[in-house]
């Protein structure tokens, strides 16, 4: 099975990322990270994206900048620049 063929429910995804289910719903509704499986199953790739988004937001990066970075394919580079 590939990464995209498995998924975790939204409740587990929220717990793993450290945000509420409501926050994941908001992020999905605004197109930040939508579940790639179904309306409520997140793949491992989705979880990696969600963690990167949360890391950037926690570091004070605005959601607009996060979205712009994602649209330009820079999400991983941006997240890697955030100090631990």
N, C-alpha and C positions, 0 to 999 in steps of 0.2 A: 504494500500500500504506500502511496506517495503522501507527502505532506498535505496536499490539497484534498486527499480522499478521507482524511480523518478530521475530526473537529471536536471542540468542547462546547458545552452549553453556555449560554450567555452568563449565567450565574457563576459558573466556574471561571470563565474568562475575566469577569469583573474582579473576582477574588484574587486571581493570579496577577492581574495588572495593578490592583490596588485602588480601583475606582468602584463607584456604584453601578448597578445595572442601569439606572437612569442615565448616568453619564455616558455609558456605552451606547444607549439608545440615542442620546443627543448627538454623539459623534457620528453614529451611523446615519442619522437623519440629515446631518449637514454634509455628509460625504467625506468626513475625515478618514474613517476606516469603517467600511461596511463588511459584515461577515461574508466570506466567499462561499460558504456552503449553503445555508438557508438563512432565514430571518434571524435565527438564534444560535447557529453553530459557527464558531470561529476556528479557523485552521491555525496551525503552528505559525505560518507566515503572518496571519492576521495578528496573533498574539505578539509577535516580534514588533510589528508596526505599532500596535497599541502601547507597548512598553516604551518604544522610542518617542512616541507622541507625549506620553505622560512625563517622561524624563525631561523633554524640552519644556513642557508647560511648567513643571516643577522648578525648572531653572529660570523661569521668568520670560521665556520666549512667548510672544503673542500667538494666538491661534491663527491669525492671518499669516504670520511668518511661517508657522508650521505648515499650513495649507500650501503656501507658495513653494516651500521647500519640497513638499511631496509632489506637487505638480511638475517640478523641474527634476525630479528624481534625486533629490539631495537629502532626503530624510536621514539616511544612515550616516552620511558625512556630518550633518548637523548634530545628530545625537552623539556621535563619537567625540565631538568637540566640547561637550558638556563635562565639566570635571565631576569626578565621583564624590 
